[in-house]
Amino acid sequence: MLLLCSMLSFAQNKIDKEQNFRISYDLEFSPDSTNLNRKEYDSFYLTISKDKSIFNSESEYLKDSILNSPNPNNLLKLNKSLFKNTIIKKNDRIINYLNYNVYRFIFNESIDFKWELTKETKNILGYKCKSALTNFKGRNYIAFYTDELPFSDGPYKFNGLPGLILEISDLNNNYFFKAVALKKLSKNFNYKIFNENSYKKIEFEEIKKLEDKIKEKPSILIMNENIKLSDEAYEKYNRSYKEKNKFRNNSIELD
């Protein structure tokens, strides 16, 4: 009852568009196209400020905080996310920061989502939500958004609706994002952006080529001039991750 009252109280508070705001999302997804009943889970933050929004996995967010803390060894305790990118939406641009440890890239996108508004409604976290359909990178999606929050934004790269997307899933339910918590942030909140100088500008097509190389030889992700491993260690790593990658073949973006 206390939780319900707290949620309803939050919903009734007027949110200023200038307010710094954070939405926590849980993701349920099927990583293996040959076994769609097997599900994995991840957690994400969408942090909205006056001039931009930042979307990344909880582990990527915490990684940034830990690296700037007195005890960076806590990185070893983090759960690893399959999602390596931090997505910044700013001025109708989507900026992707892709972190493969020794490989770090930045590339821009411009995505014009075509939404079809529909009549289905539901209540999520105390907010009345309307529905809309779209197609993105080979998947058809249904989104539930609320115009009671003044943000035209949502999880991952999704945006462009007259309100905040609190839930979105593809129609085959391979990927399902759902908001689980909403939080106002202080007016002087400042998200510390990582060092952009450590990221190399790249085109999207080159990212696809790199991903193909990683599938063929996963050990390139741990090859570092400061750390030398034996050929046997690299081969063991390759065998292990090639086996794992056999069951990670259902990317959120198909095209």
Buried (B, 14 or more C-beta within 10 A) or exposed (E): EEEEEEBEEBBEEEBEEEBBBBBBBBBBBBBBEEEBEEBEEBBBBBBBBEEBBBBBBBBBBBBBEBEEEEEEEBEEEBEEBEBBBBBBBEEEEBBBBBBBEEBBBBBEEEBEBEBEEEEEEEEBBBBBBBBBBBBBEEBEBBBBBBBBBBBBBBBBBBBBBEBBBBBBBBEEEBBBBBBBBBEBBEEEEEBEEBEEEEBEEBEEEEBEEBEEEBBEBBBBBBBEEEEEBEEEEBEEBBEEBBEEBEEBEBBBEEE
